[in-house]
Amino acid sequence: MERIRIAPGSEDNAMAGMLENLLSQNIAQSKIKEAIFNAMKTVVAIHIEDIDVALTLEFAYGTLTIYSGTPKRPRITIRTESAYVLDLSNISIRFGLPNFFDDKGKEIVKNIVAGKIKLIAAPWDLLDVIRLTRVMSVNE
């Protein structure tokens, strides 16, 4: 069974393929990211507003299914433009947490404050937000 797969009917979503490749590489290259990935059980929706694309990531303890659109109810929603999606994968990690104090981190905070990146999650889902950031980040 594939650990990360694109759901049937979602293959034509280019962002789904990009995230599949990014996450596959990240967990293959880091035992820490693989352990975090294995601990995740959540649903994340990502809306890329300028190109009108949405996708859903369903994490289920060591597997991930990527859907085009939002067929599942998300616990975490990210709304942004295409220019900022890759910024989220470039944040550095320090002491196991996203580093918002280097240049890239400060830029992300600035974009969140300006409303260019919107993160919607309940306070009890913040641990999953951190886990998502860690497995998506190409920096560790």
C-alpha positions as CSV (number, residue, x, y, z in Angstrom):
1,M,0.0,0.0,0.0
2,E,1.3,3.4,-0.9
3,R,1.9,5.7,2.0
4,I,1.1,8.9,0.1
5,R,-1.4,8.7,-2.7
6,I,-3.5,11.0,-4.9
7,A,-7.2,10.0,-4.7
8,P,-8.9,8.7,-7.8
9,G,-10.2,11.6,-9.9
10,S,-7.7,14.0,-8.4
11,E,-4.7,13.2,-10.6
12,D,-5.2,16.3,-12.8
13,N,-4.7,18.7,-9.8
14,A,-1.1,19.9,-10.3
15,M,-0.8,21.0,-6.7
16,A,-1.7,17.5,-5.5
17,G,1.2,16.1,-7.5
18,M,3.6,18.7,-6.2
19,L,2.6,18.1,-2.6
20,E,2.8,14.3,-3.1
21,N,6.4,14.7,-4.3
22,L,7.4,17.1,-1.6
23,L,6.0,15.1,1.2
24,S,7.3,11.8,-0.2
25,Q,10.8,13.2,-0.4
26,N,10.6,14.8,3.1
27,I,9.6,11.7,4.9
28,A,12.0,9.5,2.9
29,Q,14.9,11.8,3.8
30,S,14.2,12.2,7.6
31,K,13.4,9.7,10.2
32,I,12.1,12.5,12.4
33,K,9.7,13.6,9.7
34,E,8.6,10.1,9.1
35,A,7.9,9.6,12.8
36,I,5.8,12.8,12.8
37,F,4.0,11.8,9.7
38,N,3.2,8.4,11.3
39,A,1.7,10.2,14.3
40,M,-0.6,12.5,12.3
41,K,-4.4,12.0,12.2
42,T,-6.1,15.1,10.7
43,V,-7.6,16.6,7.7
44,V,-6.1,19.8,6.1
45,A,-7.7,21.9,3.4
46,I,-5.5,24.2,1.3
47,H,-7.2,26.8,-0.9
48,I,-5.0,28.6,-3.4
49,E,-7.2,31.5,-4.2
50,D,-5.5,33.2,-7.1
51,I,-5.7,30.1,-9.3
52,D,-8.9,28.8,-7.8
53,V,-7.5,25.4,-6.7
54,A,-8.4,23.6,-3.5
55,L,-7.1,20.3,-2.2
56,T,-7.5,18.2,0.9
57,L,-4.9,16.3,2.8
58,E,-6.2,13.4,4.9
59,F,-3.5,12.1,7.2
60,A,-4.2,8.8,8.9
61,Y,-1.4,7.5,11.0
62,G,1.3,6.8,8.4
63,T,-0.8,7.3,5.2
64,L,-1.9,10.4,3.4
65,T,-4.6,10.7,0.7
66,I,-4.7,13.9,-1.3
67,Y,-8.0,14.9,-2.8
68,S,-8.8,17.6,-5.3
69,G,-11.3,20.0,-3.8
70,T,-12.6,19.7,-0.2
71,P,-14.6,16.4,0.0
72,K,-13.7,16.0,3.7
73,R,-14.4,18.4,6.5
74,P,-11.0,19.9,7.5
75,R,-9.7,20.5,11.0
76,I,-7.1,22.9,9.6
77,T,-7.6,25.3,6.6
78,I,-5.0,27.3,4.9
79,R,-6.1,30.0,2.4
80,T,-3.4,31.8,0.4
81,E,-2.1,32.6,-3.1
82,S,0.2,30.4,-5.1
83,A,3.2,32.6,-4.5
84,Y,3.0,31.8,-0.8
85,V,2.4,28.1,-0.8
86,L,6.1,27.3,-1.4
87,D,7.1,29.8,1.3
88,L,5.3,27.6,3.8
89,S,7.6,24.6,2.9
90,N,10.7,26.8,3.2
91,I,10.3,27.7,6.8
92,S,13.2,26.5,9.0
93,I,12.6,24.4,12.0
94,R,14.4,25.2,15.3
95,F,14.0,23.2,18.5
96,G,11.2,21.2,16.9
97,L,9.2,24.3,16.1
98,P,8.8,26.6,13.1
99,N,11.4,29.4,13.3
100,F,9.6,32.7,12.9
101,F,12.7,34.7,13.7
102,D,14.9,34.2,10.6
103,D,14.2,36.1,7.4
104,K,11.9,33.5,5.9
105,G,10.0,33.1,9.2
106,K,9.6,36.9,9.5
107,E,8.3,37.0,6.0
108,I,5.7,34.4,6.7
109,V,4.5,36.2,9.9
110,K,4.3,39.4,7.9
111,N,2.1,37.7,5.3
112,I,-0.1,36.2,8.0
113,V,-0.6,39.6,9.7
114,A,-1.3,41.2,6.3
115,G,-3.9,38.5,5.6
116,K,-2.0,37.0,2.6
117,I,-1.8,33.7,4.4
118,K,-4.9,32.7,6.4
119,L,-4.7,29.8,8.9
120,I,-7.9,28.6,10.3
121,A,-7.7,26.0,13.2
122,A,-9.1,25.5,16.6
123,P,-6.6,25.9,19.5
124,W,-6.6,22.2,20.2
125,D,-5.5,21.6,16.6
126,L,-2.3,23.7,16.9
127,L,-0.1,20.6,17.6
128,D,-1.2,19.3,14.2
129,V,-0.4,22.6,12.6
130,I,3.1,22.3,14.0
131,R,3.3,18.7,12.8
132,L,2.1,19.7,9.3
133,T,4.8,22.5,9.2
134,R,7.5,20.1,10.2
135,V,6.7,17.4,7.6
136,M,6.2,20.0,4.8
137,S,9.3,22.0,5.6
138,V,12.3,21.2,3.4
139,N,14.5,22.6,6.1
140,E,15.1,20.8,9.4
